[in-house]
Amino acid sequence: MMNKLQKKQAGLRRRHTRVRGKISGTAARPRLCVTRSNNNIYAQVIDDVKHVTICGVSTLGPEFKKSGKNGATVEGAAELGSIVGKLAQEKGVTEVVFDRGGHLYHGRVKALADAAREAGLKF
């Protein structure tokens, strides 16, 4: 018998596996991977061919802490999206494939994606 948390985690794992079966990051178009917890949100730009993380930021990092926003909010996610967008462009990345990590595309995940687009990433 699965408890509620196990069911939730199994569903998330299943959705993430399905998403990852369809998308993959290349050198020309790396993958913008979003991971979310209740209190924080993490974003990485990954080249799956070379198995390399080009850049990564989270609400726990020093760049985000300077903004003074809360990582558990939509505003915090939007701030992180603009940070990852700028950082990726500094590393020479302009186009990415968005990996929502099994999470629904709304709320904090959507806010991060929209802010990353505004910062100049194309997807």
HELIX and SHEET records of a PDB file:
HELIX    1   1 LYS A    4  LYS A   22  1                                  19    
HELIX    2   2 PRO A   62  SER A   67  1                                   6    
HELIX    3   3 VAL A   74  GLU A   90  1                                  17    
HELIX    4   4 ARG A  108  GLU A  118  1                                  11    
SHEET    1   A 4 VAL A  52  SER A  58  0                                        
SHEET    2   A 4 ILE A  41  ASP A  47 -1                                        
SHEET    3   A 4 ARG A  31  ARG A  36 -1                                        
SHEET    4   A 4 VAL A  97  ASP A  99  1                                        
END                                                                             
